[in-house]
Amino acid sequence: QVQVVESGGGLVQAGGSLRLSCAASGRTFSASTVAWFRQTPGNEREFVARISWSGDSTSYAESVKGRFTISRDNAKNTVYLQMSNLKLEDTALYYCAAGFRFSTQSKNYDYWGQGTRVTVSS
């Protein structure tokens, strides 16, 4: 069993930066793929970024590539999402998810946090 808790969201001006954290409990976290998804009202959850259990493999949605960086520290059971050059369209509720498939699909992730809200203002 893995439990995840997101933090680090907030209000930021366009062009600014935020770092989200995903803290996890559970012995299998270090063996799991972790991904960030985001969701806006009326829309499905959208894949943002993922990282393999070792941290060696990462991938990003085209909309955030070059601006967001995902990383992990297994010693701290934490995954990070560094977000830079934020745009208005990055405003969303951001979720951290853990699973055992290196996937961009939300259905392949078993453990989810409650989300942390990011609001980008002009």
Salt bridges, closest charged atoms under 4 A:
GLU46 OE1 - ARG38 NE 2.86
GLU62 OE2 - LYS65 NZ 2.67
ASP90 OD1 - ARG38 NH1 2.88
ASP90 OD2 - ARG67 NH1 2.73
